[in-house]
Amino acid sequence: MLIDEVDFAAVGRALGAEAIKARTLADLGQLESWLATHDNGVFVLDVAISQKVIAEFMAESLAAKG
């Protein structure tokens, strides 16, 4: 889905959750560490993906908006 850049991890942290914005596989180590603690709570994993990859249905929707 093509949306503006939103930092969902920052929103999660503002609401008291543990959170990261993952841009590489190495970033997932922080999630792995959090899971290993067995803490209760919420972890927000904001996975940044390429805006160049657009689902076919989204391309059709964007084209219809003209």
Secondary structure, 3 states (H helix, E strand, C coil): CCCCCCCHHHHHHHCCCEEEEECCHHHHHHHHHHHHHCCCCCEEEEECCCCCCCCHHHHHHHHHHC
